[in-house]
Amino acid sequence: MLTLGIETSCDETAVALYDSEAGLLAHLLHSQVDLHREFGGVVPELASRDHIRKLPQLIQDVLERGEVSAKEITGVAYTAGPGLIGALMVGASVASSLAFAWRVPVLGVHHMEGHLLAPMLEADPPEFPFVALLVSGGHTMLVAVEAIGRYKILGETVDDAAGEAFDKTAKLLGLPYPGGPALAKLAESGCEGRYRFPRPMLQKPNCDFSFSGLKTAVFVATRDRDLDRQDRADVALAFEQAVVDTLAGKCLRALDESGARRLVVAGGVGANKRLRERLGTEMSKLGGRLFYPRIEFCTDNGAMIAHVGALRLAAGQVDVDGPVARARWPLDSLEPL
């Protein structure tokens, strides 16, 4: 199955080619960071328009880079949700139009399933079953994975996701958009012990998350204060430590509940260095294994969509009622393969 994958769920336009036998052939990504920076966050209408502008050239460039002609494509996949509805409609419309013109099947796939299975693109993929920590944009969840499509949600955020908390806290500290990477960079020069923030819901006997209160704690600790760079670095470090402690603690609880000894971490926050180090230490203590996608596949990308699309298209799943776009889409509602 030679699948063209299109990702337009938010503020990154991505296209990739995945072959069921040869693997990933090519992938390209255009980031809209510069477009949205002046607004301090993603403007949905601007994101949709930019996807329209960038997709045609990206598709052509990926075909050339993969040394593939349109006649060789046997399926098209696109992100159908969850995400910004306008941005999703762009990818869905383009994918469906190409599939119609090329006379091949088309399928809308789940954005978070793409992240969840992204480590399968690596040379040493995880075996089933495993627990997955998905920390991408507005999502933070723990999932027990028995097989492709057989997902049980063990816990998820009840308010702000970890990525949102990073961005909002970065804004409180006067850091530029996107805030998460900037905050992590600033935290590298922080001094431990000057601030301590709560580990939300860590003592609750479940695997759910809540990061809204943590963001508020940072606001209370810093309001009406003239912070210099070192002060801000100390706050950033304390905040990052609180997030990492919370994520690690919940992961350990999920592993204990499920009995799994393999942990997958995917999504943008999965690129955080402190989180990787902490989870690596904890999994070593358990005698388990930790899996990540490569850094470039932690954030949104076309490769993960092409990969999942190829798997599901090969199993006979196709869109039957036209393009699909869903702002919300429960991961555990997917059909197993």
Rosetta silent file (secondary structure, phi, psi, omega in degrees, C-alpha in Angstrom):
SEQUENCE: MLTLGIETSCDETAVALYDSEAGLLAHLLHSQVDLHREFGGVVPELASRDHIRKLPQLIQDVLERGEVSAKEITGVAYTAGPGLIGALMVGASVASSLAFAWRVPVLGVHHMEGHLLAPMLEADPPEFPFVALLVSGGHTMLVAVEAIGRYKILGETVDDAAGEAFDKTAKLLGLPYPGGPALAKLAESGCEGRYRFPRPMLQKPNCDFSFSGLKTAVFVATRDRDLDRQDRADVALAFEQAVVDTLAGKCLRALDESGARRLVVAGGVGANKRLRERLGTEMSKLGGRLFYPRIEFCTDNGAMIAHVGALRLAAGQVDVDGPVARARWPLDSLEPL
SCORE:     score description
SCORE:     0.000 S_00000001
   1 L     0.000  116.932  177.216    0.000    0.000    0.000 S_00000001
   2 E  -103.116  108.229 -170.059    1.569    3.294   -1.119 S_00000001
   3 E  -114.929  133.131  170.417   -0.232    6.005    0.840 S_00000001
   4 E   -92.050  124.882 -179.714   -0.103    9.773    0.658 S_00000001
   5 E  -111.787  137.813 -178.391   -0.773   11.242    4.114 S_00000001
   6 E  -126.333  127.850  179.304   -1.959   14.801    4.797 S_00000001
   7 E  -120.270  118.844  177.091   -1.940   16.492    8.224 S_00000001
   8 L  -142.739   41.096 -173.154   -3.723   19.847    8.752 S_00000001
   9 L   -75.275  -23.491 -176.229   -5.259   19.553   12.214 S_00000001
  10 L  -147.720 -106.985 -172.324   -3.862   22.816   13.591 S_00000001
  11 L  -116.027   22.382  174.869   -0.940   25.057   12.668 S_00000001
  12 E  -132.859  130.412  178.238    1.372   22.733   10.755 S_00000001
  13 E  -100.713  120.157 -173.982    0.882   21.626    7.169 S_00000001
  14 E  -137.865  144.262 -179.527    2.488   18.228    6.602 S_00000001
  15 E  -138.908  143.750  179.896    2.567   15.652    3.819 S_00000001
  16 E  -150.911  160.582  174.598    4.249   12.239    3.646 S_00000001
  17 E  -119.338  125.422  178.678    4.518    9.073    1.576 S_00000001
  18 E  -126.688  128.800  177.488    4.422    5.707    3.311 S_00000001
  19 E  -107.584  130.262 -175.902    4.870    2.341    1.615 S_00000001
  20 L   -60.247  -26.047 -179.846    3.646   -0.739    3.475 S_00000001
  21 L   -99.284  -43.153 -175.091    6.724   -2.695    2.374 S_00000001
  22 L   -90.220  -13.264 -179.076    9.465   -0.069    2.032 S_00000001
  23 E    88.141 -153.446 -177.265    8.389    2.152    4.930 S_00000001
  24 E   -74.725  123.194 -177.931    8.544    5.930    4.976 S_00000001
  25 E   -95.963  -38.627 -177.788    9.662    7.297    1.603 S_00000001
  26 E  -165.417  151.623  174.778    9.433   11.060    2.121 S_00000001
  27 E  -155.598  143.942  178.806    7.896   13.665    4.396 S_00000001
  28 E  -138.535  152.614 -178.413    7.754   17.455    4.498 S_00000001
  29 E  -143.581  137.445  171.575    6.340   19.962    6.954 S_00000001
  30 E  -115.554  122.275  179.142    5.557   23.662    6.897 S_00000001
  31 E   -93.602  140.831  178.618    5.201   25.333   10.294 S_00000001
  32 L   -98.278   16.895 -175.858    2.933   28.342   10.790 S_00000001
  33 H   -53.409  -48.257 -177.936    4.735   29.553   13.917 S_00000001
  34 H   -62.732  -34.240 -179.575    5.831   32.833   12.332 S_00000001
  35 H   -65.511  -38.922 -174.049    2.293   33.483   11.069 S_00000001
  36 H   -96.326   -9.992 -172.347    0.700   33.158   14.517 S_00000001
  37 H   -57.510  -42.648 -175.932    3.492   34.539   16.706 S_00000001
  38 L   -65.472  -18.649  179.413    2.249   38.130   16.713 S_00000001
  39 L   -96.765   -6.974  178.468   -1.119   36.938   18.048 S_00000001
  40 L    74.050   14.482 -179.591    0.392   34.796   20.809 S_00000001
  41 L   172.717  175.023 -175.390   -1.473   31.685   19.663 S_00000001
  42 L   -75.668  128.349  173.125   -3.140   29.966   16.726 S_00000001
  43 L   -98.631  110.171 -171.483   -5.749   31.967   14.795 S_00000001
  44 H   -53.465  -44.999 -177.638   -7.986   29.277   13.235 S_00000001
  45 H   -64.566  -40.989  177.912   -8.995   31.208   10.101 S_00000001
  46 H   -64.826  -38.016  178.988   -5.397   32.158    9.318 S_00000001
  47 H   -61.858  -45.419 -179.076   -4.346   28.542    9.852 S_00000001
  48 H   -61.420  -45.616 -179.220   -6.953   27.281    7.372 S_00000001
  49 H   -62.642  -38.744 -178.787   -5.963   29.791    4.707 S_00000001
  50 H   -70.615  -33.907  174.562   -2.293   28.958    5.058 S_00000001
  51 H   -59.512  -42.223  179.758   -2.998   25.235    4.686 S_00000001
  52 H   -61.380  -41.684 -178.873   -4.729   26.016    1.387 S_00000001
  53 H   -67.625  -38.001 -169.384   -1.722   27.998    0.188 S_00000001
  54 H   -92.279  -27.677 -172.801    0.915   25.459    1.184 S_00000001
  55 H   -58.844  -48.578 -176.547   -0.636   22.039    0.505 S_00000001
  56 H   -55.387  -45.132 -179.039   -0.397   21.886   -3.322 S_00000001
  57 H   -70.140  -38.271  178.609    3.336   22.600   -3.406 S_00000001
  58 H   -62.011  -41.366  179.300    4.076   20.314   -0.458 S_00000001
  59 H   -63.142  -45.519  178.906    2.271   17.436   -2.169 S_00000001
  60 H   -62.202  -42.711 -178.405    4.197   17.974   -5.380 S_00000001
  61 H   -66.474  -38.418  179.356    7.500   18.237   -3.518 S_00000001
  62 H   -66.425  -40.944  177.711    6.872   15.039   -1.512 S_00000001
  63 H   -61.364  -41.761  178.982    6.068   13.084   -4.676 S_00000001
  64 H   -67.137  -43.451 -179.053    9.292   14.325   -6.253 S_00000001
  65 H   -65.303  -35.617  179.316   11.353   13.614   -3.131 S_00000001
  66 L   -83.718   -2.081 -178.666    9.904   10.110   -2.878 S_00000001
  67 L    53.783   48.594 -177.977   10.471    9.576   -6.608 S_00000001
  68 L  -126.070  140.728  174.053    6.837    8.569   -6.947 S_00000001
  69 L   -98.284  159.699  179.933    4.284    9.508   -9.598 S_00000001
  70 H   -58.584  -31.356 -178.836    0.626   10.098   -8.886 S_00000001
  71 H   -65.677  -20.873 -178.395   -0.197    6.943  -10.844 S_00000001
  72 H   -86.709  -15.994 -179.156    1.649    4.844   -8.257 S_00000001
  73 L   -66.529  131.897  179.945   -0.374    6.081   -5.265 S_00000001
  74 L  -111.905   -1.474  177.853   -2.792    3.403   -4.028 S_00000001
  75 E  -171.341  154.448  178.254   -4.461    5.330   -1.204 S_00000001
  76 E  -127.248  134.625  177.985   -4.790    8.752    0.416 S_00000001
  77 E  -125.568  150.126  179.345   -5.119    9.423    4.148 S_00000001
  78 E  -147.158  159.817  176.525   -5.790   12.660    6.002 S_00000001
  79 E   -77.044  118.534 -179.695   -6.355   13.833    9.550 S_00000001
  80 E   -97.381  -10.595  179.830  -10.108   13.844   10.154 S_00000001
  81 E   153.397  173.162  -11.831   -9.906   14.952   13.798 S_00000001
  82 L   -74.037  162.054 -178.605   -9.685   15.991   16.480 S_00000001
  83 L   164.771 -166.997  176.960   -8.525   19.508   15.656 S_00000001
  84 L   -74.486  124.573 -169.778   -9.588   22.893   14.307 S_00000001
  85 H   -61.683  -39.692  179.020  -12.616   22.220   12.134 S_00000001
  86 H   -66.005  -43.107  178.642  -11.664   24.647    9.361 S_00000001
  87 H   -64.324  -41.256  178.088   -8.113   23.362    9.156 S_00000001
  88 H   -62.097  -39.514 -178.573   -9.358   19.773    9.125 S_00000001
  89 H   -64.118  -32.700  177.332  -11.761   20.560    6.275 S_00000001
  90 H   -61.587  -53.591 -179.660   -8.889   21.808    4.130 S_00000001
  91 H   -62.011  -40.458 -179.345   -6.984   18.535    4.437 S_00000001
  92 H   -64.327  -42.235 -178.820  -10.139   16.451    4.062 S_00000001
  93 H   -67.612  -44.245  179.701  -11.215   18.278    0.904 S_00000001
  94 H   -64.558  -46.510 -179.353   -7.810   18.120   -0.747 S_00000001
  95 H   -61.128  -44.965 -179.105   -7.320   14.444    0.114 S_00000001
  96 H   -66.327  -36.515  178.279  -10.769   13.467   -1.120 S_00000001
  97 H   -67.108  -42.508  178.249  -10.311   15.409   -4.345 S_00000001
  98 H   -64.142  -43.302 -179.679   -6.960   13.763   -5.056 S_00000001
  99 H   -62.982  -38.696  177.914   -8.369   10.316   -4.323 S_00000001
 100 H   -64.464  -44.592 -178.690  -11.291   10.969   -6.685 S_00000001
 101 H   -67.900  -36.893 -177.730   -8.956   12.158   -9.435 S_00000001
 102 H   -88.965   -6.981  179.709   -6.523    9.280   -8.942 S_00000001
 103 L    59.304   48.783  177.551   -9.336    6.726   -8.471 S_00000001
 104 L  -128.991  160.278  178.778   -7.946    5.364   -5.216 S_00000001
 105 L   -69.550  155.003  179.315   -9.540    4.912   -1.756 S_00000001
 106 E  -134.185  146.888 -177.923   -9.358    7.696    0.827 S_00000001
 107 E  -146.317  132.336  171.151   -9.648    7.552    4.610 S_00000001
 108 E   -85.572  130.012 -176.734   -9.807   10.089    7.403 S_00000001
 109 E  -116.747  163.109 -176.989   -7.709    8.968   10.378 S_00000001
 110 E   -81.830  125.664 -178.166   -7.529    9.924   14.038 S_00000001
 111 H   -56.573  -44.181 -176.441   -4.844   12.475   14.861 S_00000001
 112 H   -73.718  -28.234  173.677   -4.083   10.963   18.271 S_00000001
 113 H   -66.247  -34.393  175.389   -3.861    7.446   16.859 S_00000001
 114 H   -58.786  -48.238  177.441   -1.211    8.860   14.552 S_00000001
 115 H   -62.265  -43.987 -176.029    0.791   10.060   17.560 S_00000001
 116 H   -59.742  -38.530 -176.782    0.182    6.846   19.463 S_00000001
 117 H   -96.765    2.483 -179.655    1.569    4.675   16.660 S_00000001
 118 H   -56.503  -35.578  177.596    4.375    7.047   15.609 S_00000001
 119 H   -63.020  -16.546  177.365    7.022    4.927   17.424 S_00000001
 120 H   -68.330  -13.870  178.147    6.122    2.128   14.992 S_00000001
 121 H   -79.761   -9.918 -176.568    8.003    4.142   12.362 S_00000001
 122 L   -87.686  166.291 -176.893   11.278    3.527   14.201 S_00000001
 123 L   -67.617  -26.584 -179.183   13.717    0.649   13.698 S_00000001
 124 L  -123.014   76.352 -175.230   12.892   -0.803   17.131 S_00000001
 125 L   -75.566  157.020  177.484    9.115   -0.424   17.539 S_00000001
 126 L   -73.255  148.581  173.300    7.247   -1.418   20.708 S_00000001
 127 L   -92.394  154.310  174.694    5.380   -4.696   20.845 S_00000001
 128 L   -78.847  149.866   -4.672    1.787   -4.919   22.062 S_00000001
 129 L   -85.961  163.561  174.542    0.538   -4.503   24.708 S_00000001
 130 E  -154.606  168.319  173.219    1.832   -1.200   26.061 S_00000001
 131 E  -104.497  137.525  179.280    0.733    1.964   27.834 S_00000001
 132 E  -117.556  130.620  169.585    0.905    5.227   25.895 S_00000001
 133 E   -99.468  113.487 -179.415    1.254    8.714   27.350 S_00000001
 134 E  -105.340  114.318 -178.321   -0.111   11.102   24.724 S_00000001
 135 E  -128.015   82.937 -174.633    0.845   14.719   25.378 S_00000001
 136 E  -131.123  117.800  175.009   -0.001   16.679   22.253 S_00000001
 137 L    53.609 -116.409 -178.555   -1.384   20.214   22.129 S_00000001
 138 L   -88.141   15.261 -177.317   -4.741   20.189   23.898 S_00000001
 139 E  -121.823  134.822  167.125   -4.530   16.499   24.800 S_00000001
 140 E  -139.943  116.140 -178.198   -2.995   14.692   27.753 S_00000001
 141 E  -152.023  156.567  173.534   -4.081   11.090   28.221 S_00000001
 142 E  -114.208  130.383 -173.282   -2.920    7.652   29.240 S_00000001
 143 E  -129.703  131.269  170.937   -4.035    4.778   27.044 S_00000001
 144 E   -87.359  122.730 -174.585   -3.768    1.008   27.455 S_00000001
 145 E  -113.160  112.560  177.357   -3.015   -0.366   23.983 S_00000001
 146 E   -90.431  -34.813  179.602   -3.748   -4.028   23.327 S_00000001
 147 E  -168.460  176.840  179.632   -3.517   -3.811   19.525 S_00000001
 148 L   -64.102  120.755 -179.394   -4.172   -1.327   16.749 S_00000001
 149 L    89.262   -9.659  178.889   -7.609    0.114   17.413 S_00000001
 150 E  -103.897   87.558 -172.569   -7.997   -1.647   20.764 S_00000001
 151 E  -120.967  136.357  174.718   -7.577    1.279   23.123 S_00000001
 152 E  -122.801  121.083  179.468   -8.722    1.812   26.695 S_00000001
 153 E   -75.088  116.126  179.177   -8.474    5.306   28.144 S_00000001
 154 E   -87.374  -29.974 -179.862   -6.933    4.995   31.608 S_00000001
 155 E  -172.052  153.746  177.918   -6.902    8.711   32.321 S_00000001
 156 E  -153.495  171.486 -177.018   -7.096   12.110   30.654 S_00000001
 157 E   -74.480  142.847  177.996   -7.028   15.776   31.493 S_00000001
 158 L   -97.205   -7.470  176.340  -10.075   17.319   33.144 S_00000001
 159 L  -150.909 -116.077  179.864   -9.096   20.868   32.125 S_00000001
 160 L   -66.863  139.656  172.169   -5.853   22.235   30.681 S_00000001
 161 L   -81.223  167.388 -178.385   -3.546   19.749   29.003 S_00000001
 162 H   -60.697  -43.183  179.973    0.171   19.737   29.804 S_00000001
 163 H   -62.375  -40.104  177.370    1.035   21.452   26.522 S_00000001
 164 H   -64.533  -40.381  179.201   -1.523   24.194   27.153 S_00000001
 165 H   -63.512  -39.739  175.814   -0.150   24.713   30.655 S_00000001
 166 H   -59.366  -48.958 -176.816    3.364   25.084   29.234 S_00000001
 167 H   -65.410  -42.168 -178.172    2.204   27.687   26.718 S_00000001
 168 H   -69.972  -37.971  177.639    0.085   29.657   29.191 S_00000001
 169 H   -68.006  -38.844  176.657    2.801   29.666   31.851 S_00000001
 170 H   -59.431  -40.075  178.896    5.345   30.772   29.264 S_00000001
 171 H   -64.248  -39.559  176.554    3.075   33.683   28.417 S_00000001
 172 H   -59.730  -31.950 -178.177    2.898   34.645   32.111 S_00000001
 173 L   -90.230    4.949  176.677    6.703   34.749   32.093 S_00000001
 174 L    76.692   23.098 -179.001    6.803   36.957   29.018 S_00000001
 175 L   -89.241  152.596 -177.072    8.214   34.271   26.724 S_00000001
 176 L   -74.407  159.174  174.588    7.506   34.240   22.986 S_00000001
 177 L   -78.891  140.806   -4.974    5.098   31.899   21.189 S_00000001
 178 L   -76.265  137.857 -168.404    5.316   28.914   21.021 S_00000001
 179 H   -78.309  -29.884 -174.958    5.883   28.954   24.745 S_00000001
 180 H   -56.541  -56.825  179.075    6.595   25.319   25.606 S_00000001
 181 H   -61.456  -36.209  179.771   10.064   24.999   24.062 S_00000001
 182 H   -65.540  -40.238  179.131   10.988   28.519   25.234 S_00000001
 183 H   -66.635  -42.397  179.394   10.026   27.695   28.822 S_00000001
 184 H   -62.398  -37.585  178.318   11.994   24.438   28.778 S_00000001
 185 H   -66.497  -43.917  179.436   15.033   26.306   27.479 S_00000001
 186 H   -63.796  -37.127 -178.094   14.738   28.968   30.184 S_00000001
 187 H   -62.734  -22.693 -179.970   14.352   26.294   32.872 S_00000001
 188 L   -61.186  -26.676 -179.854   17.827   24.968   32.048 S_00000001
 189 L  -102.905   13.016  179.558   19.345   27.974   33.852 S_00000001
 190 L   -80.266  156.980  177.393   16.972   27.828   36.824 S_00000001
 191 L  -105.175  132.213 -178.256   17.987   27.190   40.434 S_00000001
 192 L   -72.520  146.623  171.102   16.178   24.462   42.350 S_00000001
 193 L    96.504  -16.215 -178.484   14.320   25.174   45.555 S_00000001
 194 L   -72.587  -32.213  178.065   13.384   28.815   45.150 S_00000001
 195 L  -133.038  151.519  172.321    9.837   27.939   44.124 S_00000001
 196 L  -142.080  128.340 -178.479    7.678   24.867   44.531 S_00000001
 197 L  -114.512  157.579 -177.116    4.362   24.339   42.820 S_00000001
 198 L   -64.600  152.535  173.040    1.657   21.702   43.416 S_00000001
 199 L  -100.974   89.854 -169.053    1.631   18.321   41.686 S_00000001
 200 L   -61.919  130.497  175.317   -2.057   18.392   40.679 S_00000001
 201 L    63.946   11.115 -177.994   -4.119   15.245   41.291 S_00000001
 202 L   -66.758  -28.036  179.825   -1.000   13.189   41.957 S_00000001
 203 L   -89.652   -5.618  178.089   -2.479   11.925   45.199 S_00000001
 204 L   -73.626  139.746 -177.110   -5.825   11.081   43.603 S_00000001
 205 L   -80.705   53.794  177.622   -6.302    7.302   43.116 S_00000001
 206 L  -150.844 -174.979 -178.517   -6.761    7.552   39.360 S_00000001
 207 L  -112.690   18.450  179.409   -4.829    8.356   36.184 S_00000001
 208 L   -80.475  162.345 -178.372   -6.526   11.661   35.340 S_00000001
 209 E  -123.914  157.528  171.897   -4.702   14.968   34.956 S_00000001
 210 L  -154.845  119.536 -177.564   -5.397   18.607   35.777 S_00000001
 211 L  -118.758    1.230  179.457   -2.987   21.432   34.969 S_00000001
 212 H   -64.321  -43.121 -179.814   -5.200   24.519   35.254 S_00000001
 213 H   -65.477  -32.065  178.094   -4.454   24.937   38.953 S_00000001
 214 H   -65.254  -42.820  177.166   -0.724   24.645   38.341 S_00000001
 215 H   -61.622  -41.465  179.243   -0.861   27.522   35.888 S_00000001
 216 H   -64.559  -37.052  178.861   -2.838   29.543   38.455 S_00000001
 217 H   -62.365  -38.039  176.971   -0.228   28.777   41.132 S_00000001
 218 H   -65.638  -41.850  179.675    2.459   30.284   38.892 S_00000001
 219 H   -60.717  -45.939 -178.708    0.298   33.369   38.370 S_00000001
 220 H   -63.680  -38.957 -176.972   -0.218   33.838   42.111 S_00000001
 221 H   -72.074  -22.186 -173.077    3.504   33.369   42.839 S_00000001
 222 H  -113.700   -8.788 -175.423    4.604   35.906   40.237 S_00000001
 223 L   -67.339  147.158  178.587    1.884   38.585   40.168 S_00000001
 224 L    59.243   24.823  177.578    2.853   42.117   41.164 S_00000001
 225 L  -121.510  140.181  176.978    6.511   41.123   41.123 S_00000001
 226 L   -91.533   92.756 -174.551    9.244   42.581   38.949 S_00000001
 227 L   -84.496  131.197  171.497   10.989   39.361   37.907 S_00000001
 228 L   -87.941 -178.555 -174.595   14.480   39.442   36.464 S_00000001
 229 H   -61.721  -39.282 -179.776   15.724   36.729   34.110 S_00000001
 230 H   -66.350  -39.832  176.527   16.995   34.500   36.937 S_00000001
 231 H   -58.505  -46.268 -178.462   13.685   34.762   38.770 S_00000001
 232 H   -65.162  -36.222  177.565   11.842   33.718   35.628 S_00000001
 233 H   -65.971  -38.698  179.277   14.255   30.832   35.085 S_00000001
 234 H   -66.437  -39.768  177.029   13.681   29.623   38.646 S_00000001
 235 H   -65.142  -44.401 -179.385    9.906   29.758   38.147 S_00000001
 236 H   -60.171  -42.032  179.068   10.214   27.942   34.826 S_00000001
 237 H   -64.327  -45.866 -179.158   12.264   25.178   36.419 S_00000001
 238 H   -63.141  -39.080  177.815    9.843   24.728   39.313 S_00000001
 239 H   -65.022  -47.376 -178.798    6.907   24.606   36.897 S_00000001
 240 H   -61.777  -40.710  178.266    8.604   22.094   34.630 S_00000001
 241 H   -61.734  -39.120  179.637    9.507   19.892   37.597 S_00000001
 242 H   -64.740  -42.622  179.139    5.877   19.921   38.737 S_00000001
 243 H   -64.970  -45.862 -177.979    4.639   18.858   35.304 S_00000001
 244 H   -63.835  -44.161  178.169    7.271   16.131   34.966 S_00000001
 245 H   -59.229  -41.872 -178.638    6.591   14.764   38.458 S_00000001
 246 H   -66.690  -48.418  179.939    2.880   14.654   37.712 S_00000001
 247 H   -62.331  -43.783 -179.422    3.229   12.970   34.324 S_00000001
 248 H   -64.676  -43.159 -179.826    5.754   10.450   35.642 S_00000001
 249 H   -62.145  -41.775  179.497    3.642    9.607   38.684 S_00000001
 250 H   -70.047  -34.837  176.506    0.546    9.015   36.608 S_00000001
 251 H   -62.173  -44.385  179.342    2.484    6.892   34.117 S_00000001
 252 H   -62.293  -39.152  178.261    3.712    4.647   36.911 S_00000001
 253 H   -65.692  -41.164  179.334    0.161    4.265   38.201 S_00000001
 254 H   -64.622  -40.527  178.264   -1.111    3.394   34.703 S_00000001
 255 H   -64.462  -39.790  179.181    1.624    0.796   34.259 S_00000001
 256 H   -65.752  -42.368 -179.003    0.765   -0.712   37.623 S_00000001
 257 H   -67.032  -37.998 -175.630   -2.959   -0.853   36.827 S_00000001
 258 H   -87.806  -21.190 -176.351   -2.450   -2.377   33.383 S_00000001
 259 L    79.659    3.966 -179.766    0.423   -4.702   34.261 S_00000001
 260 L   -76.773  156.538  175.610    2.342   -3.481   31.191 S_00000001
 261 L  -128.157   15.964  173.543    6.097   -2.922   31.225 S_00000001
 262 E  -121.195  130.688 -178.781    6.356   -1.017   27.966 S_00000001
 263 E  -123.602  126.944  174.496    5.658    2.735   27.885 S_00000001
 264 E  -105.340  133.858  175.923    5.235    4.839   24.743 S_00000001
 265 E  -122.148  122.295 -176.265    5.468    8.631   25.013 S_00000001
 266 E  -141.108  158.812 -176.650    4.270   10.658   22.031 S_00000001
 267 L   107.061  167.320 -172.979    3.205   14.203   21.235 S_00000001
 268 H   -57.128  -42.277  179.878    4.965   17.552   21.430 S_00000001
 269 H   -67.120  -20.647  177.296    5.623   17.512   25.192 S_00000001
 270 H   -63.103  -13.512  176.783    7.213   14.091   24.659 S_00000001
 271 H   -84.067   -7.321 -177.691   10.221   15.960   23.273 S_00000001
 272 L   -63.556  126.028 -174.888   10.871   17.572   26.678 S_00000001
 273 H   -63.575  -43.966 -177.833   14.348   16.589   27.840 S_00000001
 274 H   -65.010  -38.242  178.253   13.558   16.534   31.574 S_00000001
 275 H   -65.305  -42.707  179.724   10.525   14.322   31.016 S_00000001
 276 H   -62.017  -43.702 -179.481   12.529   11.872   28.923 S_00000001
 277 H   -64.150  -43.438 -177.768   15.251   11.621   31.533 S_00000001
 278 H   -65.399  -47.601 -179.148   12.786   11.103   34.378 S_00000001
 279 H   -66.580  -34.030  176.235   10.744    8.443   32.587 S_00000001
 280 H   -61.843  -41.789  177.763   13.924    6.706   31.460 S_00000001
 281 H   -64.483  -45.313 -178.103   15.047    6.449   35.076 S_00000001
 282 H   -65.372  -40.449 -179.851   11.671    5.177   36.274 S_00000001
 283 H   -69.366  -31.794  175.690   11.390    2.543   33.544 S_00000001
 284 H   -64.748  -40.282  177.711   14.889    1.299   34.321 S_00000001
 285 H   -62.208  -35.912 -178.668   13.860    0.810   37.951 S_00000001
 286 H   -80.725  -12.069 -173.777   10.839   -1.191   36.787 S_00000001
 287 L    73.357   23.949 -179.826   12.882   -3.272   34.373 S_00000001
 288 L  -102.725 -170.727 -179.029   10.641   -2.015   31.581 S_00000001
 289 E  -128.063  144.646 -178.867   11.228   -0.295   28.253 S_00000001
 290 E  -115.212  134.555 -177.477   10.532    3.249   27.102 S_00000001
 291 E  -127.320  138.351  174.908    9.716    4.127   23.486 S_00000001
 292 L  -132.946  154.243  162.423    9.572    7.465   21.676 S_00000001
 293 L   -75.979  162.991  173.864    9.211    8.533   18.083 S_00000001
 294 L   -59.387  157.533 -172.922   12.150   10.540   16.781 S_00000001
 295 H   -52.794  -43.175 -176.671   12.039   14.222   17.799 S_00000001
 296 H   -67.365  -16.141  178.130   10.682   15.414   14.436 S_00000001
 297 H  -104.408    7.721  172.671    7.746   13.008   14.792 S_00000001
 298 L   -74.121  -43.962  176.902    6.828   14.084   18.333 S_00000001
 299 L   -81.402  175.650 -177.292    5.063   17.162   16.985 S_00000001
 300 L   -58.512  139.687 -177.446    2.375   17.017   14.293 S_00000001
 301 L  -158.356  161.721 -179.444    3.620   15.445   11.062 S_00000001
 302 H   -81.384  -24.852 -177.099    2.435   13.756    7.902 S_00000001
 303 H   -60.860  -42.833 -177.722    4.394   10.542    8.410 S_00000001
 304 H   -67.214  -31.535  179.017    2.218    9.373   11.285 S_00000001
 305 H   -74.345  -42.425  177.450   -0.940   10.028    9.252 S_00000001
 306 H   -62.838  -38.740 -179.163    0.356    8.224    6.173 S_00000001
 307 H   -63.974  -53.438  179.799    1.423    5.299    8.379 S_00000001
 308 H   -63.508  -40.118  178.623   -1.934    4.868   10.147 S_00000001
 309 H   -59.775  -41.809  179.719   -3.756    5.471    6.879 S_00000001
 310 H   -62.868  -41.937 -179.869   -1.802    2.717    5.153 S_00000001
 311 H   -62.796  -45.757 -176.077   -2.605    0.253    7.950 S_00000001
 312 H   -77.664  -35.688  175.801   -6.309    0.983    7.942 S_00000001
 313 H   -64.017  -40.115  179.256   -6.683    1.267    4.157 S_00000001
 314 H   -64.283  -26.124  178.663   -4.959   -2.112    3.780 S_00000001
 315 L   -85.400    1.799  176.067   -7.559   -3.521    6.187 S_00000001
 316 L    93.799    6.535  179.189  -10.324   -2.307    3.888 S_00000001
 317 L   -83.532  131.219 -179.507  -11.436    0.784    5.794 S_00000001
 318 L  -145.145  159.331  170.836  -12.436    3.729    3.555 S_00000001
 319 L   -71.192  132.311 -179.301  -14.538    6.879    3.693 S_00000001
 320 L  -115.182  -17.493 -176.988  -18.005    6.044    2.377 S_00000001
 321 L  -119.006   28.713  179.338  -19.943    9.280    2.957 S_00000001
 322 L    90.643 -176.745 -176.766  -17.482   11.908    1.736 S_00000001
 323 L   -59.171  145.263 -178.384  -14.859   13.960    3.604 S_00000001
 324 L  -120.247  135.968  173.812  -14.894   13.792    7.401 S_00000001
 325 L  -142.991  121.647 -176.402  -13.892   16.517    9.877 S_00000001
 326 L  -129.757  117.035  177.611  -14.447   16.153   13.621 S_00000001
 327 L   -64.169  -34.637  177.258  -13.392   18.755   16.170 S_00000001
 328 L  -126.574  141.919 -176.570  -13.853   16.058   18.846 S_00000001
 329 L  -160.957  102.832 -177.828  -13.389   12.333   18.356 S_00000001
 330 L   -59.822  130.296 -178.076  -12.961    9.851   21.237 S_00000001
 331 H   -63.512  -36.083 -176.297   -9.906    7.682   20.668 S_00000001
 332 H   -79.823    7.498  175.847  -11.549    4.612   22.188 S_00000001
 333 H   -95.041   -2.131 -177.065  -14.354    4.747   19.619 S_00000001
 334 L   -71.280  151.833  177.116  -12.070    3.592   16.791 S_00000001
 335 L   -78.878  137.958  175.166  -12.551    0.241   15.089 S_00000001
 336 L   -73.693  156.388  175.849   -9.875   -2.404   15.776 S_00000001
 337 L   -85.369    0.000    0.000   -8.004   -3.911   12.853 S_00000001
